[in-house]
Amino acid sequence: MTQYTFRKAVATLIAEASDSKTAAKQLGHSREGITERHYIASPEQAPDSSAVLEMGFGTGPQLTNGWR
């Protein structure tokens, strides 16, 4: 995963949970425009792959003491 891909994923998740202004602040952008154009993925760019990711990563192994 590249730094750009990671930043785009973070911006997209924050924008979905909150708004693009919050995502822009997290990325250090002074305005939302750059964030919206280059970092927040539209549904066409990022189809819902959560089921596939869950199969691959899941919630991780659980140890008896509660730590992962």
PyRosetta script that sets phi, psi and omega in degrees:
from pyrosetta import init, pose_from_sequence

init()
pose = pose_from_sequence("MTQYTFRKAVATLIAEASDSKTAAKQLGHSREGITERHYIASPEQAPDSSAVLEMGFGTGPQLTNGWR")
pose.set_psi(1, 129.4)
pose.set_omega(1, 178.7)
pose.set_phi(2, -83.5)
pose.set_psi(2, 165.5)
pose.set_omega(2, 177.4)
pose.set_phi(3, -60.7)
pose.set_psi(3, -41.1)
pose.set_omega(3, 179.7)
pose.set_phi(4, -62.3)
pose.set_psi(4, -45.4)
pose.set_omega(4, -179.9)
pose.set_phi(5, -61.4)
pose.set_psi(5, -41.8)
pose.set_omega(5, 178.7)
pose.set_phi(6, -64.0)
pose.set_psi(6, -46.0)
pose.set_omega(6, 179.3)
pose.set_phi(7, -62.0)
pose.set_psi(7, -39.3)
pose.set_omega(7, 179.0)
pose.set_phi(8, -65.2)
pose.set_psi(8, -42.2)
pose.set_omega(8, 178.6)
pose.set_phi(9, -63.0)
pose.set_psi(9, -44.3)
pose.set_omega(9, 179.3)
pose.set_phi(10, -62.9)
pose.set_psi(10, -47.1)
pose.set_omega(10, -179.7)
pose.set_phi(11, -60.9)
pose.set_psi(11, -42.1)
pose.set_omega(11, -179.7)
pose.set_phi(12, -64.5)
pose.set_psi(12, -44.8)
pose.set_omega(12, 179.4)
pose.set_phi(13, -63.3)
pose.set_psi(13, -43.3)
pose.set_omega(13, 179.6)
pose.set_phi(14, -65.8)
pose.set_psi(14, -43.1)
pose.set_omega(14, -180.0)
pose.set_phi(15, -62.5)
pose.set_psi(15, -38.5)
pose.set_omega(15, 178.7)
pose.set_phi(16, -68.3)
pose.set_psi(16, -37.6)
pose.set_omega(16, -178.5)
pose.set_phi(17, -81.8)
pose.set_psi(17, -27.1)
pose.set_omega(17, -175.7)
pose.set_phi(18, -131.8)
pose.set_psi(18, -97.3)
pose.set_omega(18, 177.5)
pose.set_phi(19, -161.9)
pose.set_psi(19, 171.1)
pose.set_omega(19, -176.5)
pose.set_phi(20, -68.8)
pose.set_psi(20, -27.2)
pose.set_omega(20, 177.8)
pose.set_phi(21, -64.7)
pose.set_psi(21, -43.3)
pose.set_omega(21, 177.9)
pose.set_phi(22, -64.9)
pose.set_psi(22, -41.1)
pose.set_omega(22, 177.8)
pose.set_phi(23, -62.5)
pose.set_psi(23, -42.1)
pose.set_omega(23, 179.3)
pose.set_phi(24, -61.7)
pose.set_psi(24, -43.1)
pose.set_omega(24, 178.4)
pose.set_phi(25, -61.5)
pose.set_psi(25, -43.1)
pose.set_omega(25, -179.2)
pose.set_phi(26, -61.3)
pose.set_psi(26, -37.6)
pose.set_omega(26, -179.6)
pose.set_phi(27, -82.9)
pose.set_psi(27, -6.6)
pose.set_omega(27, 178.7)
pose.set_phi(28, 85.1)
pose.set_psi(28, 18.5)
pose.set_omega(28, 178.6)
pose.set_phi(29, -87.5)
pose.set_psi(29, 140.9)
pose.set_omega(29, 180.0)
pose.set_phi(30, -80.2)
pose.set_psi(30, -22.7)
pose.set_omega(30, 178.9)
pose.set_phi(31, -132.5)
pose.set_psi(31, 157.8)
pose.set_omega(31, -177.1)
pose.set_phi(32, -76.3)
pose.set_psi(32, -24.0)
pose.set_omega(32, -172.8)
pose.set_phi(33, -55.0)
pose.set_psi(33, -49.2)
pose.set_omega(33, 179.6)
pose.set_phi(34, -62.1)
pose.set_psi(34, -44.0)
pose.set_omega(34, -179.7)
pose.set_phi(35, -60.9)
pose.set_psi(35, -46.0)
pose.set_omega(35, -178.9)
pose.set_phi(36, -65.8)
pose.set_psi(36, -41.1)
pose.set_omega(36, -176.8)
pose.set_phi(37, -75.1)
pose.set_psi(37, -38.1)
pose.set_omega(37, -169.5)
pose.set_phi(38, -113.5)
pose.set_psi(38, -16.2)
pose.set_omega(38, -172.9)
pose.set_phi(39, -119.6)
pose.set_psi(39, -29.2)
pose.set_omega(39, -178.6)
pose.set_phi(40, -91.3)
pose.set_psi(40, 115.4)
pose.set_omega(40, -177.4)
pose.set_phi(41, -76.0)
pose.set_psi(41, 137.4)
pose.set_omega(41, 174.2)
pose.set_phi(42, -82.6)
pose.set_psi(42, 161.7)
pose.set_omega(42, 179.5)
pose.set_phi(43, -56.3)
pose.set_psi(43, -31.6)
pose.set_omega(43, 178.7)
pose.set_phi(44, -68.0)
pose.set_psi(44, -32.8)
pose.set_omega(44, 179.6)
pose.set_phi(45, -79.6)
pose.set_psi(45, -30.8)
pose.set_omega(45, -174.4)
pose.set_phi(46, -132.2)
pose.set_psi(46, 80.8)
pose.set_omega(46, 178.1)
pose.set_phi(47, -63.4)
pose.set_psi(47, 157.3)
pose.set_omega(47, -178.4)
pose.set_phi(48, -66.6)
pose.set_psi(48, 108.5)
pose.set_omega(48, 179.6)
pose.set_phi(49, -112.3)
pose.set_psi(49, 18.3)
pose.set_omega(49, -174.5)
pose.set_phi(50, -60.1)
pose.set_psi(50, -36.9)
pose.set_omega(50, -179.9)
pose.set_phi(51, -64.4)
pose.set_psi(51, -41.2)
pose.set_omega(51, 179.4)
pose.set_phi(52, -67.0)
pose.set_psi(52, -43.8)
pose.set_omega(52, 179.5)
pose.set_phi(53, -64.6)
pose.set_psi(53, -39.1)
pose.set_omega(53, 178.3)
pose.set_phi(54, -62.7)
pose.set_psi(54, -39.8)
pose.set_omega(54, 178.0)
pose.set_phi(55, -64.0)
pose.set_psi(55, -39.3)
pose.set_omega(55, -176.9)
pose.set_phi(56, -77.9)
pose.set_psi(56, -38.0)
pose.set_omega(56, -174.5)
pose.set_phi(57, -111.8)
pose.set_psi(57, -33.2)
pose.set_omega(57, -179.7)
pose.set_phi(58, 55.5)
pose.set_psi(58, -155.1)
pose.set_omega(58, 178.5)
pose.set_phi(59, -100.0)
pose.set_psi(59, 0.5)
pose.set_omega(59, 178.4)
pose.set_phi(60, 88.3)
pose.set_psi(60, 161.9)
pose.set_omega(60, -179.2)
pose.set_phi(61, -70.1)
pose.set_psi(61, 144.6)
pose.set_omega(61, 177.3)
pose.set_phi(62, -104.7)
pose.set_psi(62, 127.8)
pose.set_omega(62, 177.1)
pose.set_phi(63, -93.2)
pose.set_psi(63, 162.6)
pose.set_omega(63, -175.1)
pose.set_phi(64, -64.1)
pose.set_psi(64, -27.2)
pose.set_omega(64, -179.2)
pose.set_phi(65, -87.8)
pose.set_psi(65, 4.6)
pose.set_omega(65, 177.9)
pose.set_phi(66, 92.7)
pose.set_psi(66, -12.1)
pose.set_omega(66, 177.9)
pose.set_phi(67, -81.2)
pose.set_psi(67, 152.9)
pose.set_omega(67, 175.6)
pose.set_phi(68, -96.4)
pose.dump_pdb("model.pdb")
